[in-house]
Amino acid sequence: MNYKRIATLLFATLLLTQAWGAGKQTPIYIFGFAASFTDSLVYFTDIQFVEDAYIDKKTKFLFNREDYSQQLREYLKQKGEQTPTCVTCYAKNRKKIEKKYVKLRHRYTRGGKYEIQYIDKSSFSYQRVEPDLTRNLAPQKGAKKAAKRKAKQQKKEMKNRKG
């Protein structure tokens, strides 16, 4: 048998399995929150509907969530905000996302310490992000143990050098 052909077929099967099991397109509700550590101004976007977002089947986590936050960060930088820290929240149904939204907004309206600015849907809207499966793949079985072993060995070597 031709081992190259078998290896190629095995590799292709592995990639297809990862892509198939990684996530499915799901409609979600999403909103963004941004704050700066140098200012008392915080931003909230409207709750928006994204029709085909990718959710991991196993963990129920939104693929490339940091890319959604990056969209908001770029919008705020264009508006003159220097160092916004952005968070993206999502849920599969409207009631859950509204609950998250109200809870976060209540945290920042209490006490009057923060100035809240709302970003409406006509000014900023999230665009669907295609998943980058290479960033979201789980580590191979035994990778954590190998990393711990390596760290332990390095620690031992450093101790021997000092002593």
Order of alpha helices (4+ residues) and beta strands (2+ residues): alpha-beta-beta-beta-alpha-beta-alpha-beta-alpha-alpha
